[in-house]
Amino acid sequence: MADTVYELYPHPGRHHPLKNLYLDQLRTLPTDNLPFIYSNFIASLDGRIALPAKGRRSHQVPPAIANDRDWRLFQELAAQADLLITSGRYFRQSAATESQSELPLGKAREFDDLRAWRIEQGLRPQPDIAVFSASLDIPLETLDHYRGRRLFLITGRQADADKLRTLSAAGRMQVIHCGDQREVDASTLKQQLQPYGYRRVYAIAGPSVLHTLVSGQALDRLYHSTAHCLLGGKEFDTFVWGEQLQPAFAMPLRAMYLDSSSPPGCGQTLAVYGR
Ligand SMILES: NC(=O)c1ccc[n+]([C@@H]2O[C@H](COP(=O)([O-])OP(=O)(O)OC[C@H]3O[C@@H](n4cnc5c(N)ncnc54)[C@H](OP(=O)(O)O)[C@@H]3O)[C@@H](O)[C@H]2O)c1
């Protein structure tokens, strides 16, 4: 049954259409009225999320694990977001035309239904964008592409004042300071975003941003796809990168599905952790 996935937990044995599996997942949120922050990664069995790519300076999601079905779920999570969290690295890579895609929601026809769904729900056509950066090396021209969306720059108080002025000039980006260092301390992030009315915040950056969110006790839920293959490699990214987390950050299992059809020949499990 190629268009379905098999539920392993909490109600094993049921089949669900893959399409719209993650849509509506965030309808009911905890009642604390704070932004609810969720993230999503696809990894191999040996925990790789990115490997060096031929002809590129940066790493990319390995083609052996990237797949349309996981990408659809990624877009469904974005369809529910009021705000995306991305990184300065994304905009630099985008300037070097190495970024793997535009920021969601995707404009491809296959996501027409998701864009229409947002409008039906009374959401803005596209989620706003928050950029984590300590270096503030963000090419200005890359921001033009997102003119219709509100752009925030999330950085620490020690960030370079001149670069901050340039990025915030003419209302290009609104600055939110989190923490007294150059890097973001995410322990006050939710409180700082709350006045803007954001409830669903989707972190689509990489392992350092995820580590920052976890260290600041700001991550609520993780959607984690595991492609059932081994990639090896000595130079790789995994999905959390930073100092050891002590105590370990607990993420209880909420749901798990088996998708036997993709990637071809191995399949993947789709797991949801956290609250
Ligand atoms: N398989 C997957 O699901 C998946 C998902 C996401 C990413 N990836 C891959 O993972 C690789 C690494 O991702 P990445 O480098 O974008 O992500 P990242 O490790 O999260 O960090 C990228 C940038 O985010 C900013 N940042 C991170 N923590 C910060 C903090 N505490 N304070 C201020 N700024 C902070 C920094 O920007 P500045 O340098 O501007 O200061 C940093 O360079 C990429 O190859 C990407 O394609 C894979």
PDBQT file of the ligand as one rigid body, heavy atoms in Angstrom, charges set to zero:
ROOT
HETATM    1  N1  LIG A 301      18.625  16.036   7.223  1.00  0.00    +0.000 N 
HETATM    2  C1  LIG A 301      17.950  17.054   7.728  1.00  0.00    +0.000 C 
HETATM    3  O1  LIG A 301      16.782  16.904   8.104  1.00  0.00    +0.000 OA
HETATM    4  C2  LIG A 301      18.596  18.407   7.882  1.00  0.00    +0.000 A 
HETATM    5  C3  LIG A 301      17.892  19.430   8.509  1.00  0.00    +0.000 A 
HETATM    6  C4  LIG A 301      18.522  20.668   8.679  1.00  0.00    +0.000 A 
HETATM    7  C5  LIG A 301      19.809  20.854   8.220  1.00  0.00    +0.000 A 
HETATM    8  N2  LIG A 301      20.452  19.833   7.591  1.00  0.00    +0.000 N 
HETATM    9  C6  LIG A 301      21.838  19.994   7.101  1.00  0.00    +0.000 C 
HETATM   10  O2  LIG A 301      22.683  20.118   8.215  1.00  0.00    +0.000 OA
HETATM   11  C7  LIG A 301      23.839  20.855   7.816  1.00  0.00    +0.000 C 
HETATM   12  C8  LIG A 301      24.190  21.867   8.861  1.00  0.00    +0.000 C 
HETATM   13  O3  LIG A 301      23.126  22.793   8.997  1.00  0.00    +0.000 OA
HETATM   14  P1  LIG A 301      23.323  24.336   9.310  1.00  0.00    +0.000 P 
HETATM   15  O4  LIG A 301      24.779  24.675   9.268  1.00  0.00    +0.000 OA
HETATM   16  O5  LIG A 301      22.367  25.141   8.557  1.00  0.00    +0.000 OA
HETATM   17  O6  LIG A 301      22.736  24.472  10.756  1.00  0.00    +0.000 OA
HETATM   18  P2  LIG A 301      23.220  24.891  12.204  1.00  0.00    +0.000 P 
HETATM   19  O7  LIG A 301      24.319  23.995  12.618  1.00  0.00    +0.000 OA
HETATM   20  O8  LIG A 301      22.014  24.864  13.033  1.00  0.00    +0.000 OA
HETATM   21  O9  LIG A 301      23.784  26.367  12.211  1.00  0.00    +0.000 OA
HETATM   22  C9  LIG A 301      23.902  27.247  11.185  1.00  0.00    +0.000 C 
HETATM   23  C10 LIG A 301      24.039  28.647  11.647  1.00  0.00    +0.000 C 
HETATM   24  O10 LIG A 301      23.026  29.000  12.589  1.00  0.00    +0.000 OA
HETATM   25  C11 LIG A 301      23.488  30.067  13.394  1.00  0.00    +0.000 C 
HETATM   26  N3  LIG A 301      23.433  29.632  14.796  1.00  0.00    +0.000 N 
HETATM   27  C12 LIG A 301      23.411  28.385  15.301  1.00  0.00    +0.000 A 
HETATM   28  N4  LIG A 301      23.337  28.429  16.640  1.00  0.00    +0.000 NA
HETATM   29  C13 LIG A 301      23.333  29.736  16.985  1.00  0.00    +0.000 A 
HETATM   30  C14 LIG A 301      23.296  30.446  18.211  1.00  0.00    +0.000 A 
HETATM   31  N5  LIG A 301      23.235  29.812  19.392  1.00  0.00    +0.000 N 
HETATM   32  N6  LIG A 301      23.322  31.795  18.165  1.00  0.00    +0.000 NA
HETATM   33  C15 LIG A 301      23.386  32.462  17.012  1.00  0.00    +0.000 A 
HETATM   34  N7  LIG A 301      23.422  31.855  15.802  1.00  0.00    +0.000 NA
HETATM   35  C16 LIG A 301      23.394  30.505  15.808  1.00  0.00    +0.000 A 
HETATM   36  C17 LIG A 301      24.911  30.358  12.987  1.00  0.00    +0.000 C 
HETATM   37  O11 LIG A 301      24.817  31.402  12.020  1.00  0.00    +0.000 OA
HETATM   38  P3  LIG A 301      25.988  32.495  11.811  1.00  0.00    +0.000 P 
HETATM   39  O12 LIG A 301      27.139  31.712  11.247  1.00  0.00    +0.000 OA
HETATM   40  O13 LIG A 301      25.371  33.454  10.856  1.00  0.00    +0.000 OA
HETATM   41  O14 LIG A 301      26.327  33.070  13.140  1.00  0.00    +0.000 OA
HETATM   42  C18 LIG A 301      25.322  29.029  12.340  1.00  0.00    +0.000 C 
HETATM   43  O15 LIG A 301      26.364  29.193  11.412  1.00  0.00    +0.000 OA
HETATM   44  C19 LIG A 301      23.531  21.455   6.449  1.00  0.00    +0.000 C 
HETATM   45  O16 LIG A 301      24.241  20.730   5.488  1.00  0.00    +0.000 OA
HETATM   46  C20 LIG A 301      22.047  21.239   6.267  1.00  0.00    +0.000 C 
HETATM   47  O17 LIG A 301      21.716  20.998   4.922  1.00  0.00    +0.000 OA
HETATM   48  C21 LIG A 301      19.882  18.614   7.428  1.00  0.00    +0.000 A 
ENDROOT
TORSDOF 0
